[in-house]
Amino acid sequence: MNGLINYKTIYFFAPHGEETETICEDLSKLFQRLGISTVDSDQEADIIASIGGDGAFLQAVRRSNFRDDCVYLGIAIDSGKYFYVDFHYQDLQSLEEAFQKDDIDVRNYPALEVRVNDNEPSYCLNEFTLRSSIVRTIKMDVYISNFLFEQFNGDGILVSTPTGSTGYNKSLGGAVVDPLVHAIQVTEMASVNNNTHRTLGTSFLLSKERPLTLLIDKNVDYYPVMSLDNEAMSMRNTEKVELGMSDKLIKTLKLRNNTFWHKAQRNFL
């Protein structure tokens, strides 16, 4: 366990409550055998383990405030195929052996930084979405750095990280991006393209050095609806949204022979 020697405590994030109580007890005993004790606070833990699928993993990262001084670990309770979750409760022996044999890598996932109306930034691992809450298209100016790139008119805009590129972004026709590429992807939602309105009509990538700014048309009260990963973002009177790749890197424990592209193959091919 040379690579895991610095990890002494673990916290279990179990959103299903009583349904996962027995699971947490079994996992606590397993990690105790590995010399890792269970703690009651995510802020005290060296490892934060989510119990469930990718949704639970994203919640664990968000609820613990995107800590970059610990590692996150996903443990599924079903046989589903996930991108953030490498281990399964039904196969605790493989989990224990992976720790004992140090068959685990720490991989870094970049986070997307979102700042609304010059407020404190928020973060997400998958994607940010913005759309109108009324039954009409939303207009906004799209700036790359300080350059007005296009005037968007459509259902909305999605901005994803590389790891988030396989989710909602892919369903909208966006590209799947290797997580080693630290870039954000901007993807349109049903843009209007005619003789009056024109957009690029395809998704595009922006490097960390090129922040994105969305300025919402003030002539209409769109009451924009925004989301960060799998949670709604509550904000009134939204006028400006600034987005870019954050300096935060979320560390995750992964099996060495289970790369992003292994998972992409299993899920889509």
TORFI-955362 format. One record per residue (C-alpha): residue number from 1; residue in one letter; x, y, z. Coordinates in nm, 2 decimals. Example, Ala and Ser with C-alpha at 12.3 -4.5 7.8 and 13.67 -1.06 7.14 Angstrom:
% residues 2
<nuse><k>1</k><r>A</r><px>1.23</px><py>-0.45</py><pz>0.78</pz></nuse>
<nuse><k>2</k><r>S</r><px>1.37</px><py>-0.11</py><pz>0.71</pz></nuse>
***
This chain:
% residues 269
<nuse><k>1</k><r>M</r><px>0.00</px><py>0.00</py><pz>0.00</pz></nuse>
<nuse><k>2</k><r>N</r><px>0.29</px><py>0.24</py><pz>-0.07</pz></nuse>
<nuse><k>3</k><r>G</r><px>0.08</px><py>0.47</py><pz>-0.28</pz></nuse>
<nuse><k>4</k><r>L</r><px>-0.19</px><py>0.49</py><pz>-0.02</pz></nuse>
<nuse><k>5</k><r>I</r><px>0.02</px><py>0.53</py><pz>0.29</pz></nuse>
<nuse><k>6</k><r>N</r><px>-0.10</px><py>0.88</py><pz>0.35</pz></nuse>
<nuse><k>7</k><r>Y</r><px>-0.47</px><py>0.79</py><pz>0.36</pz></nuse>
<nuse><k>8</k><r>K</r><px>-0.57</px><py>0.71</py><pz>0.72</pz></nuse>
<nuse><k>9</k><r>T</r><px>-0.93</px><py>0.81</py><pz>0.74</pz></nuse>
<nuse><k>10</k><r>I</r><px>-1.24</px><py>0.76</py><pz>0.53</pz></nuse>
<nuse><k>11</k><r>Y</r><px>-1.59</px><py>0.92</py><pz>0.52</pz></nuse>
<nuse><k>12</k><r>F</r><px>-1.89</px><py>0.75</py><pz>0.35</pz></nuse>
<nuse><k>13</k><r>F</r><px>-2.13</px><py>0.96</py><pz>0.16</pz></nuse>
<nuse><k>14</k><r>A</r><px>-2.45</px><py>0.76</py><pz>0.15</pz></nuse>
<nuse><k>15</k><r>P</r><px>-2.74</px><py>0.96</py><pz>0.01</pz></nuse>
<nuse><k>16</k><r>H</r><px>-2.99</px><py>0.67</py><pz>0.05</pz></nuse>
<nuse><k>17</k><r>G</r><px>-2.97</px><py>0.68</py><pz>0.43</pz></nuse>
<nuse><k>18</k><r>E</r><px>-3.10</px><py>0.37</py><pz>0.60</pz></nuse>
<nuse><k>19</k><r>E</r><px>-3.09</px><py>0.17</py><pz>0.28</pz></nuse>
<nuse><k>20</k><r>T</r><px>-2.71</px><py>0.19</py><pz>0.28</pz></nuse>
<nuse><k>21</k><r>E</r><px>-2.65</px><py>0.15</py><pz>0.65</pz></nuse>
<nuse><k>22</k><r>T</r><px>-2.55</px><py>-0.21</py><pz>0.63</pz></nuse>
<nuse><k>23</k><r>I</r><px>-2.33</px><py>-0.14</py><pz>0.33</pz></nuse>
<nuse><k>24</k><r>C</r><px>-2.14</px><py>0.14</py><pz>0.52</pz></nuse>
<nuse><k>25</k><r>E</r><px>-2.09</px><py>-0.10</py><pz>0.81</pz></nuse>
<nuse><k>26</k><r>D</r><px>-1.94</px><py>-0.37</py><pz>0.58</pz></nuse>
<nuse><k>27</k><r>L</r><px>-1.72</px><py>-0.11</py><pz>0.41</pz></nuse>
<nuse><k>28</k><r>S</r><px>-1.61</px><py>0.03</py><pz>0.74</pz></nuse>
<nuse><k>29</k><r>K</r><px>-1.49</px><py>-0.31</py><pz>0.85</pz></nuse>
<nuse><k>30</k><r>L</r><px>-1.31</px><py>-0.36</py><pz>0.52</pz></nuse>
<nuse><k>31</k><r>F</r><px>-1.12</px><py>-0.03</py><pz>0.54</pz></nuse>
<nuse><k>32</k><r>Q</r><px>-1.04</px><py>-0.10</py><pz>0.91</pz></nuse>
<nuse><k>33</k><r>R</r><px>-0.85</px><py>-0.41</py><pz>0.80</pz></nuse>
<nuse><k>34</k><r>L</r><px>-0.66</px><py>-0.19</py><pz>0.56</pz></nuse>
<nuse><k>35</k><r>G</r><px>-0.56</px><py>0.05</py><pz>0.85</pz></nuse>
<nuse><k>36</k><r>I</r><px>-0.81</px><py>0.32</py><pz>0.74</pz></nuse>
<nuse><k>37</k><r>S</r><px>-1.06</px><py>0.43</py><pz>1.01</pz></nuse>
<nuse><k>38</k><r>T</r><px>-1.40</px><py>0.57</py><pz>0.95</pz></nuse>
<nuse><k>39</k><r>V</r><px>-1.48</px><py>0.93</py><pz>1.05</pz></nuse>
<nuse><k>40</k><r>D</r><px>-1.81</px><py>1.12</py><pz>1.08</pz></nuse>
<nuse><k>41</k><r>S</r><px>-1.72</px><py>1.43</py><pz>0.89</pz></nuse>
<nuse><k>42</k><r>D</r><px>-1.62</px><py>1.47</py><pz>0.53</pz></nuse>
<nuse><k>43</k><r>Q</r><px>-1.39</px><py>1.76</py><pz>0.63</pz></nuse>
<nuse><k>44</k><r>E</r><px>-1.19</px><py>1.53</py><pz>0.85</pz></nuse>
<nuse><k>45</k><r>A</r><px>-1.14</px><py>1.25</py><pz>0.59</pz></nuse>
<nuse><k>46</k><r>D</r><px>-0.85</px><py>1.17</py><pz>0.37</pz></nuse>
<nuse><k>47</k><r>I</r><px>-1.08</px><py>0.96</py><pz>0.15</pz></nuse>
<nuse><k>48</k><r>I</r><px>-1.44</px><py>1.05</py><pz>0.07</pz></nuse>
<nuse><k>49</k><r>A</r><px>-1.63</px><py>0.75</py><pz>-0.06</pz></nuse>
<nuse><k>50</k><r>S</r><px>-1.96</px><py>0.78</py><pz>-0.24</pz></nuse>
<nuse><k>51</k><r>I</r><px>-2.21</px><py>0.50</py><pz>-0.22</pz></nuse>
<nuse><k>52</k><r>G</r><px>-2.41</px><py>0.47</py><pz>-0.54</pz></nuse>
<nuse><k>53</k><r>G</r><px>-2.36</px><py>0.57</py><pz>-0.90</pz></nuse>
<nuse><k>54</k><r>D</r><px>-2.22</px><py>0.87</py><pz>-1.08</pz></nuse>
<nuse><k>55</k><r>G</r><px>-2.49</px><py>1.09</py><pz>-0.94</pz></nuse>
<nuse><k>56</k><r>A</r><px>-2.39</px><py>1.00</py><pz>-0.58</pz></nuse>
<nuse><k>57</k><r>F</r><px>-2.03</px><py>1.07</py><pz>-0.66</pz></nuse>
<nuse><k>58</k><r>L</r><px>-2.11</px><py>1.41</py><pz>-0.80</pz></nuse>
<nuse><k>59</k><r>Q</r><px>-2.32</px><py>1.49</py><pz>-0.49</pz></nuse>
<nuse><k>60</k><r>A</r><px>-2.03</px><py>1.38</py><pz>-0.26</pz></nuse>
<nuse><k>61</k><r>V</r><px>-1.79</px><py>1.61</py><pz>-0.43</pz></nuse>
<nuse><k>62</k><r>R</r><px>-2.04</px><py>1.90</py><pz>-0.42</pz></nuse>
<nuse><k>63</k><r>R</r><px>-2.15</px><py>1.85</py><pz>-0.06</pz></nuse>
<nuse><k>64</k><r>S</r><px>-1.79</px><py>1.84</py><pz>0.05</pz></nuse>
<nuse><k>65</k><r>N</r><px>-1.72</px><py>2.16</py><pz>-0.14</pz></nuse>
<nuse><k>66</k><r>F</r><px>-1.49</px><py>2.03</py><pz>-0.41</pz></nuse>
<nuse><k>67</k><r>R</r><px>-1.20</px><py>1.95</py><pz>-0.17</pz></nuse>
<nuse><k>68</k><r>D</r><px>-0.86</px><py>1.93</py><pz>-0.35</pz></nuse>
<nuse><k>69</k><r>D</r><px>-0.68</px><py>1.81</py><pz>-0.04</pz></nuse>
<nuse><k>70</k><r>C</r><px>-0.84</px><py>1.46</py><pz>-0.03</pz></nuse>
<nuse><k>71</k><r>V</r><px>-0.92</px><py>1.19</py><pz>-0.27</pz></nuse>
<nuse><k>72</k><r>Y</r><px>-1.27</px><py>1.07</py><pz>-0.38</pz></nuse>
<nuse><k>73</k><r>L</r><px>-1.37</px><py>0.71</py><pz>-0.43</pz></nuse>
<nuse><k>74</k><r>G</r><px>-1.69</px><py>0.58</py><pz>-0.59</pz></nuse>
<nuse><k>75</k><r>I</r><px>-1.85</px><py>0.25</py><pz>-0.48</pz></nuse>
<nuse><k>76</k><r>A</r><px>-2.15</px><py>0.13</py><pz>-0.67</pz></nuse>
<nuse><k>77</k><r>I</r><px>-2.43</px><py>-0.08</py><pz>-0.51</pz></nuse>
<nuse><k>78</k><r>D</r><px>-2.56</px><py>-0.22</py><pz>-0.84</pz></nuse>
<nuse><k>79</k><r>S</r><px>-2.41</px><py>-0.37</py><pz>-1.15</pz></nuse>
<nuse><k>80</k><r>G</r><px>-2.43</px><py>-0.04</py><pz>-1.35</pz></nuse>
<nuse><k>81</k><r>K</r><px>-2.15</px><py>0.10</py><pz>-1.57</pz></nuse>
<nuse><k>82</k><r>Y</r><px>-2.02</px><py>0.43</py><pz>-1.45</pz></nuse>
<nuse><k>83</k><r>F</r><px>-1.76</px><py>0.69</py><pz>-1.54</pz></nuse>
<nuse><k>84</k><r>Y</r><px>-1.66</px><py>0.81</py><pz>-1.19</pz></nuse>
<nuse><k>85</k><r>V</r><px>-1.72</px><py>0.48</py><pz>-1.00</pz></nuse>
<nuse><k>86</k><r>D</r><px>-1.47</px><py>0.20</py><pz>-1.04</pz></nuse>
<nuse><k>87</k><r>F</r><px>-1.57</px><py>-0.03</py><pz>-0.75</pz></nuse>
<nuse><k>88</k><r>H</r><px>-1.87</px><py>-0.24</py><pz>-0.66</pz></nuse>
<nuse><k>89</k><r>Y</r><px>-2.02</px><py>-0.34</py><pz>-0.33</pz></nuse>
<nuse><k>90</k><r>Q</r><px>-2.10</px><py>-0.68</py><pz>-0.47</pz></nuse>
<nuse><k>91</k><r>D</r><px>-1.72</px><py>-0.74</py><pz>-0.52</pz></nuse>
<nuse><k>92</k><r>L</r><px>-1.56</px><py>-0.63</py><pz>-0.20</pz></nuse>
<nuse><k>93</k><r>Q</r><px>-1.28</px><py>-0.88</py><pz>-0.24</pz></nuse>
<nuse><k>94</k><r>S</r><px>-1.16</px><py>-0.70</py><pz>-0.56</pz></nuse>
<nuse><k>95</k><r>L</r><px>-1.18</px><py>-0.37</py><pz>-0.38</pz></nuse>
<nuse><k>96</k><r>E</r><px>-0.98</px><py>-0.50</py><pz>-0.08</pz></nuse>
<nuse><k>97</k><r>E</r><px>-0.72</px><py>-0.66</py><pz>-0.31</pz></nuse>
<nuse><k>98</k><r>A</r><px>-0.68</px><py>-0.34</py><pz>-0.51</pz></nuse>
<nuse><k>99</k><r>F</r><px>-0.58</px><py>-0.16</py><pz>-0.20</pz></nuse>
<nuse><k>100</k><r>Q</r><px>-0.36</px><py>-0.43</py><pz>-0.07</pz></nuse>
<nuse><k>101</k><r>K</r><px>-0.17</px><py>-0.47</py><pz>-0.39</pz></nuse>
<nuse><k>102</k><r>D</r><px>-0.16</px><py>-0.09</py><pz>-0.45</pz></nuse>
<nuse><k>103</k><r>D</r><px>-0.33</px><py>-0.15</py><pz>-0.79</pz></nuse>
<nuse><k>104</k><r>I</r><px>-0.48</px><py>0.20</py><pz>-0.77</pz></nuse>
<nuse><k>105</k><r>D</r><px>-0.39</px><py>0.53</py><pz>-0.93</pz></nuse>
<nuse><k>106</k><r>V</r><px>-0.48</px><py>0.88</py><pz>-0.82</pz></nuse>
<nuse><k>107</k><r>R</r><px>-0.62</px><py>1.06</py><pz>-1.12</pz></nuse>
<nuse><k>108</k><r>N</r><px>-0.70</px><py>1.43</py><pz>-1.15</pz></nuse>
<nuse><k>109</k><r>Y</r><px>-1.03</px><py>1.56</py><pz>-1.29</pz></nuse>
<nuse><k>110</k><r>P</r><px>-1.05</px><py>1.93</py><pz>-1.38</pz></nuse>
<nuse><k>111</k><r>A</r><px>-1.35</px><py>2.13</py><pz>-1.24</pz></nuse>
<nuse><k>112</k><r>L</r><px>-1.55</px><py>2.39</py><pz>-1.42</pz></nuse>
<nuse><k>113</k><r>E</r><px>-1.57</px><py>2.73</py><pz>-1.25</pz></nuse>
<nuse><k>114</k><r>V</r><px>-1.89</px><py>2.92</py><pz>-1.28</pz></nuse>
<nuse><k>115</k><r>R</r><px>-1.94</px><py>3.28</py><pz>-1.16</pz></nuse>
<nuse><k>116</k><r>V</r><px>-2.28</px><py>3.45</py><pz>-1.19</pz></nuse>
<nuse><k>117</k><r>N</r><px>-2.32</px><py>3.83</py><pz>-1.17</pz></nuse>
<nuse><k>118</k><r>D</r><px>-1.97</px><py>3.87</py><pz>-1.01</pz></nuse>
<nuse><k>119</k><r>N</r><px>-2.07</px><py>3.65</py><pz>-0.71</pz></nuse>
<nuse><k>120</k><r>E</r><px>-1.85</px><py>3.39</py><pz>-0.55</pz></nuse>
<nuse><k>121</k><r>P</r><px>-1.76</px><py>3.11</py><pz>-0.79</pz></nuse>
<nuse><k>122</k><r>S</r><px>-1.94</px><py>2.77</py><pz>-0.80</pz></nuse>
<nuse><k>123</k><r>Y</r><px>-1.79</px><py>2.45</py><pz>-0.94</pz></nuse>
<nuse><k>124</k><r>C</r><px>-1.90</px><py>2.14</py><pz>-1.13</pz></nuse>
<nuse><k>125</k><r>L</r><px>-1.74</px><py>1.83</py><pz>-1.26</pz></nuse>
<nuse><k>126</k><r>N</r><px>-1.97</px><py>1.75</py><pz>-1.55</pz></nuse>
<nuse><k>127</k><r>E</r><px>-2.16</px><py>2.04</py><pz>-1.70</pz></nuse>
<nuse><k>128</k><r>F</r><px>-2.33</px><py>2.37</py><pz>-1.65</pz></nuse>
<nuse><k>129</k><r>T</r><px>-2.65</px><py>2.45</py><pz>-1.84</pz></nuse>
<nuse><k>130</k><r>L</r><px>-2.84</px><py>2.77</py><pz>-1.89</pz></nuse>
<nuse><k>131</k><r>R</r><px>-3.19</px><py>2.81</py><pz>-2.05</pz></nuse>
<nuse><k>132</k><r>S</r><px>-3.50</px><py>3.02</py><pz>-2.03</pz></nuse>
<nuse><k>133</k><r>S</r><px>-3.77</px><py>2.91</py><pz>-1.78</pz></nuse>
<nuse><k>134</k><r>I</r><px>-4.04</px><py>3.06</py><pz>-2.00</pz></nuse>
<nuse><k>135</k><r>V</r><px>-4.17</px><py>2.90</py><pz>-2.32</pz></nuse>
<nuse><k>136</k><r>R</r><px>-3.95</px><py>3.09</py><pz>-2.57</pz></nuse>
<nuse><k>137</k><r>T</r><px>-3.59</px><py>3.09</py><pz>-2.68</pz></nuse>
<nuse><k>138</k><r>I</r><px>-3.33</px><py>3.29</py><pz>-2.49</pz></nuse>
<nuse><k>139</k><r>K</r><px>-3.09</px><py>3.54</py><pz>-2.64</pz></nuse>
<nuse><k>140</k><r>M</r><px>-2.74</px><py>3.60</py><pz>-2.51</pz></nuse>
<nuse><k>141</k><r>D</r><px>-2.41</px><py>3.75</py><pz>-2.63</pz></nuse>
<nuse><k>142</k><r>V</r><px>-2.13</px><py>3.49</py><pz>-2.63</pz></nuse>
<nuse><k>143</k><r>Y</r><px>-1.79</px><py>3.63</py><pz>-2.55</pz></nuse>
<nuse><k>144</k><r>I</r><px>-1.46</px><py>3.44</py><pz>-2.58</pz></nuse>
<nuse><k>145</k><r>S</r><px>-1.22</px><py>3.62</py><pz>-2.36</pz></nuse>
<nuse><k>146</k><r>N</r><px>-1.33</px><py>3.98</py><pz>-2.44</pz></nuse>
<nuse><k>147</k><r>F</r><px>-1.42</px><py>3.91</py><pz>-2.80</pz></nuse>
<nuse><k>148</k><r>L</r><px>-1.79</px><py>3.90</py><pz>-2.89</pz></nuse>
<nuse><k>149</k><r>F</r><px>-1.80</px><py>3.57</py><pz>-3.08</pz></nuse>
<nuse><k>150</k><r>E</r><px>-2.17</px><py>3.53</py><pz>-3.15</pz></nuse>
<nuse><k>151</k><r>Q</r><px>-2.52</px><py>3.64</py><pz>-3.05</pz></nuse>
<nuse><k>152</k><r>F</r><px>-2.70</px><py>3.32</py><pz>-2.95</pz></nuse>
<nuse><k>153</k><r>N</r><px>-3.07</px><py>3.26</py><pz>-2.99</pz></nuse>
<nuse><k>154</k><r>G</r><px>-3.21</px><py>2.92</py><pz>-2.89</pz></nuse>
<nuse><k>155</k><r>D</r><px>-3.32</px><py>2.69</py><pz>-2.61</pz></nuse>
<nuse><k>156</k><r>G</r><px>-2.99</px><py>2.74</py><pz>-2.42</pz></nuse>
<nuse><k>157</k><r>I</r><px>-2.62</px><py>2.66</py><pz>-2.38</pz></nuse>
<nuse><k>158</k><r>L</r><px>-2.44</px><py>2.38</py><pz>-2.21</pz></nuse>
<nuse><k>159</k><r>V</r><px>-2.07</px><py>2.40</py><pz>-2.10</pz></nuse>
<nuse><k>160</k><r>S</r><px>-1.90</px><py>2.07</py><pz>-2.01</pz></nuse>
<nuse><k>161</k><r>T</r><px>-1.57</px><py>1.95</py><pz>-1.88</pz></nuse>
<nuse><k>162</k><r>P</r><px>-1.39</px><py>1.66</py><pz>-2.06</pz></nuse>
<nuse><k>163</k><r>T</r><px>-1.53</px><py>1.40</py><pz>-1.82</pz></nuse>
<nuse><k>164</k><r>G</r><px>-1.87</px><py>1.55</py><pz>-1.85</pz></nuse>
<nuse><k>165</k><r>S</r><px>-1.85</px><py>1.53</py><pz>-2.23</pz></nuse>
<nuse><k>166</k><r>T</r><px>-2.00</px><py>1.18</py><pz>-2.23</pz></nuse>
<nuse><k>167</k><r>G</r><px>-2.32</px><py>1.29</py><pz>-2.06</pz></nuse>
<nuse><k>168</k><r>Y</r><px>-2.57</px><py>1.55</py><pz>-2.17</pz></nuse>
<nuse><k>169</k><r>N</r><px>-2.32</px><py>1.71</py><pz>-2.40</pz></nuse>
<nuse><k>170</k><r>K</r><px>-2.29</px><py>1.39</py><pz>-2.60</pz></nuse>
<nuse><k>171</k><r>S</r><px>-2.67</px><py>1.36</py><pz>-2.63</pz></nuse>
<nuse><k>172</k><r>L</r><px>-2.67</px><py>1.71</py><pz>-2.79</pz></nuse>
<nuse><k>173</k><r>G</r><px>-2.41</px><py>1.60</py><pz>-3.05</pz></nuse>
<nuse><k>174</k><r>G</r><px>-2.10</px><py>1.73</py><pz>-2.87</pz></nuse>
<nuse><k>175</k><r>A</r><px>-1.77</px><py>1.55</py><pz>-2.89</pz></nuse>
<nuse><k>176</k><r>V</r><px>-1.63</px><py>1.31</py><pz>-2.64</pz></nuse>
<nuse><k>177</k><r>V</r><px>-1.31</px><py>1.47</py><pz>-2.50</pz></nuse>
<nuse><k>178</k><r>D</r><px>-1.01</px><py>1.30</py><pz>-2.33</pz></nuse>
<nuse><k>179</k><r>P</r><px>-0.98</px><py>1.42</py><pz>-1.97</pz></nuse>
<nuse><k>180</k><r>L</r><px>-0.61</px><py>1.48</py><pz>-2.02</pz></nuse>
<nuse><k>181</k><r>V</r><px>-0.72</px><py>1.78</py><pz>-2.24</pz></nuse>
<nuse><k>182</k><r>H</r><px>-0.79</px><py>2.06</py><pz>-1.99</pz></nuse>
<nuse><k>183</k><r>A</r><px>-1.05</px><py>2.24</py><pz>-2.19</pz></nuse>
<nuse><k>184</k><r>I</r><px>-1.42</px><py>2.33</py><pz>-2.17</pz></nuse>
<nuse><k>185</k><r>Q</r><px>-1.67</px><py>2.24</py><pz>-2.44</pz></nuse>
<nuse><k>186</k><r>V</r><px>-1.95</px><py>2.48</py><pz>-2.54</pz></nuse>
<nuse><k>187</k><r>T</r><px>-2.26</px><py>2.31</py><pz>-2.69</pz></nuse>
<nuse><k>188</k><r>E</r><px>-2.58</px><py>2.47</py><pz>-2.82</pz></nuse>
<nuse><k>189</k><r>M</r><px>-2.93</px><py>2.36</py><pz>-2.73</pz></nuse>
<nuse><k>190</k><r>A</r><px>-3.16</px><py>2.39</py><pz>-3.03</pz></nuse>
<nuse><k>191</k><r>S</r><px>-3.01</px><py>2.72</py><pz>-3.17</pz></nuse>
<nuse><k>192</k><r>V</r><px>-3.22</px><py>2.93</py><pz>-3.42</pz></nuse>
<nuse><k>193</k><r>N</r><px>-3.04</px><py>2.96</py><pz>-3.75</pz></nuse>
<nuse><k>194</k><r>N</r><px>-3.21</px><py>3.16</py><pz>-4.03</pz></nuse>
<nuse><k>195</k><r>N</r><px>-3.17</px><py>3.49</py><pz>-4.22</pz></nuse>
<nuse><k>196</k><r>T</r><px>-3.21</px><py>3.69</py><pz>-3.89</pz></nuse>
<nuse><k>197</k><r>H</r><px>-3.01</px><py>3.48</py><pz>-3.64</pz></nuse>
<nuse><k>198</k><r>R</r><px>-2.69</px><py>3.29</py><pz>-3.70</pz></nuse>
<nuse><k>199</k><r>T</r><px>-2.47</px><py>3.08</py><pz>-3.46</pz></nuse>
<nuse><k>200</k><r>L</r><px>-2.17</px><py>2.85</py><pz>-3.52</pz></nuse>
<nuse><k>201</k><r>G</r><px>-2.41</px><py>2.56</py><pz>-3.52</pz></nuse>
<nuse><k>202</k><r>T</r><px>-2.16</px><py>2.31</py><pz>-3.36</pz></nuse>
<nuse><k>203</k><r>S</r><px>-1.99</px><py>2.26</py><pz>-3.03</pz></nuse>
<nuse><k>204</k><r>F</r><px>-1.64</px><py>2.40</py><pz>-2.98</pz></nuse>
<nuse><k>205</k><r>L</r><px>-1.35</px><py>2.37</py><pz>-2.73</pz></nuse>
<nuse><k>206</k><r>L</r><px>-1.19</px><py>2.65</py><pz>-2.53</pz></nuse>
<nuse><k>207</k><r>S</r><px>-0.85</px><py>2.62</py><pz>-2.35</pz></nuse>
<nuse><k>208</k><r>K</r><px>-0.80</px><py>2.73</py><pz>-2.00</pz></nuse>
<nuse><k>209</k><r>E</r><px>-0.66</px><py>3.06</py><pz>-2.12</pz></nuse>
<nuse><k>210</k><r>R</r><px>-0.98</px><py>3.15</py><pz>-2.30</pz></nuse>
<nuse><k>211</k><r>P</r><px>-1.27</px><py>3.21</py><pz>-2.05</pz></nuse>
<nuse><k>212</k><r>L</r><px>-1.63</px><py>3.22</py><pz>-2.17</pz></nuse>
<nuse><k>213</k><r>T</r><px>-1.88</px><py>3.49</py><pz>-2.08</pz></nuse>
<nuse><k>214</k><r>L</r><px>-2.25</px><py>3.48</py><pz>-2.15</pz></nuse>
<nuse><k>215</k><r>L</r><px>-2.44</px><py>3.81</py><pz>-2.13</pz></nuse>
<nuse><k>216</k><r>I</r><px>-2.82</px><py>3.76</py><pz>-2.13</pz></nuse>
<nuse><k>217</k><r>D</r><px>-3.04</px><py>3.99</py><pz>-2.32</pz></nuse>
<nuse><k>218</k><r>K</r><px>-3.20</px><py>4.24</py><pz>-2.08</pz></nuse>
<nuse><k>219</k><r>N</r><px>-3.50</px><py>4.32</py><pz>-2.30</pz></nuse>
<nuse><k>220</k><r>V</r><px>-3.69</px><py>4.01</py><pz>-2.19</pz></nuse>
<nuse><k>221</k><r>D</r><px>-3.74</px><py>3.86</py><pz>-1.85</pz></nuse>
<nuse><k>222</k><r>Y</r><px>-3.62</px><py>3.50</py><pz>-1.93</pz></nuse>
<nuse><k>223</k><r>Y</r><px>-3.59</px><py>3.40</py><pz>-1.56</pz></nuse>
<nuse><k>224</k><r>P</r><px>-3.30</px><py>3.17</py><pz>-1.66</pz></nuse>
<nuse><k>225</k><r>V</r><px>-3.28</px><py>2.82</py><pz>-1.52</pz></nuse>
<nuse><k>226</k><r>M</r><px>-2.92</px><py>2.71</py><pz>-1.45</pz></nuse>
<nuse><k>227</k><r>S</r><px>-2.78</px><py>2.38</py><pz>-1.33</pz></nuse>
<nuse><k>228</k><r>L</r><px>-2.45</px><py>2.25</py><pz>-1.20</pz></nuse>
<nuse><k>229</k><r>D</r><px>-2.41</px><py>1.88</py><pz>-1.27</pz></nuse>
<nuse><k>230</k><r>N</r><px>-2.72</px><py>1.71</py><pz>-1.13</pz></nuse>
<nuse><k>231</k><r>E</r><px>-2.84</px><py>2.00</py><pz>-0.92</pz></nuse>
<nuse><k>232</k><r>A</r><px>-3.03</px><py>2.32</py><pz>-1.00</pz></nuse>
<nuse><k>233</k><r>M</r><px>-2.86</px><py>2.65</py><pz>-0.93</pz></nuse>
<nuse><k>234</k><r>S</r><px>-3.08</px><py>2.91</py><pz>-0.75</pz></nuse>
<nuse><k>235</k><r>M</r><px>-3.02</px><py>3.26</py><pz>-0.87</pz></nuse>
<nuse><k>236</k><r>R</r><px>-3.25</px><py>3.55</py><pz>-0.95</pz></nuse>
<nuse><k>237</k><r>N</r><px>-3.19</px><py>3.84</py><pz>-1.20</pz></nuse>
<nuse><k>238</k><r>T</r><px>-2.91</px><py>3.67</py><pz>-1.38</pz></nuse>
<nuse><k>239</k><r>E</r><px>-2.74</px><py>3.90</py><pz>-1.63</pz></nuse>
<nuse><k>240</k><r>K</r><px>-2.39</px><py>3.76</py><pz>-1.67</pz></nuse>
<nuse><k>241</k><r>V</r><px>-2.22</px><py>3.42</py><pz>-1.64</pz></nuse>
<nuse><k>242</k><r>E</r><px>-1.85</px><py>3.37</py><pz>-1.66</pz></nuse>
<nuse><k>243</k><r>L</r><px>-1.71</px><py>3.02</py><pz>-1.71</pz></nuse>
<nuse><k>244</k><r>G</r><px>-1.37</px><py>2.86</py><pz>-1.74</pz></nuse>
<nuse><k>245</k><r>M</r><px>-1.15</px><py>2.57</py><pz>-1.64</pz></nuse>
<nuse><k>246</k><r>S</r><px>-1.07</px><py>2.60</py><pz>-1.27</pz></nuse>
<nuse><k>247</k><r>D</r><px>-0.73</px><py>2.55</py><pz>-1.10</pz></nuse>
<nuse><k>248</k><r>K</r><px>-0.91</px><py>2.30</py><pz>-0.88</pz></nuse>
<nuse><k>249</k><r>L</r><px>-0.82</px><py>1.94</py><pz>-0.96</pz></nuse>
<nuse><k>250</k><r>I</r><px>-1.04</px><py>1.67</py><pz>-0.80</pz></nuse>
<nuse><k>251</k><r>K</r><px>-0.84</px><py>1.37</py><pz>-0.71</pz></nuse>
<nuse><k>252</k><r>T</r><px>-1.00</px><py>1.03</py><pz>-0.75</pz></nuse>
<nuse><k>253</k><r>L</r><px>-0.90</px><py>0.67</py><pz>-0.67</pz></nuse>
<nuse><k>254</k><r>K</r><px>-0.92</px><py>0.46</py><pz>-0.99</pz></nuse>
<nuse><k>255</k><r>L</r><px>-0.81</px><py>0.11</py><pz>-1.10</pz></nuse>
<nuse><k>256</k><r>R</r><px>-0.50</px><py>0.13</py><pz>-1.31</pz></nuse>
<nuse><k>257</k><r>N</r><px>-0.64</px><py>-0.08</py><pz>-1.59</pz></nuse>
<nuse><k>258</k><r>N</r><px>-0.97</px><py>0.11</py><pz>-1.61</pz></nuse>
<nuse><k>259</k><r>T</r><px>-0.91</px><py>0.43</py><pz>-1.81</pz></nuse>
<nuse><k>260</k><r>F</r><px>-1.16</px><py>0.68</py><pz>-1.93</pz></nuse>
<nuse><k>261</k><r>W</r><px>-1.15</px><py>0.52</py><pz>-2.27</pz></nuse>
<nuse><k>262</k><r>H</r><px>-1.21</px><py>0.17</py><pz>-2.13</pz></nuse>
<nuse><k>263</k><r>K</r><px>-1.53</px><py>0.31</py><pz>-1.98</pz></nuse>
<nuse><k>264</k><r>A</r><px>-1.63</px><py>0.49</py><pz>-2.30</pz></nuse>
<nuse><k>265</k><r>Q</r><px>-1.60</px><py>0.16</py><pz>-2.49</pz></nuse>
<nuse><k>266</k><r>R</r><px>-1.80</px><py>-0.03</py><pz>-2.23</pz></nuse>
<nuse><k>267</k><r>N</r><px>-2.08</px><py>0.23</py><pz>-2.22</pz></nuse>
<nuse><k>268</k><r>F</r><px>-2.11</px><py>0.32</py><pz>-2.59</pz></nuse>
<nuse><k>269</k><r>L</r><px>-1.97</px><py>0.04</py><pz>-2.81</pz></nuse>
***
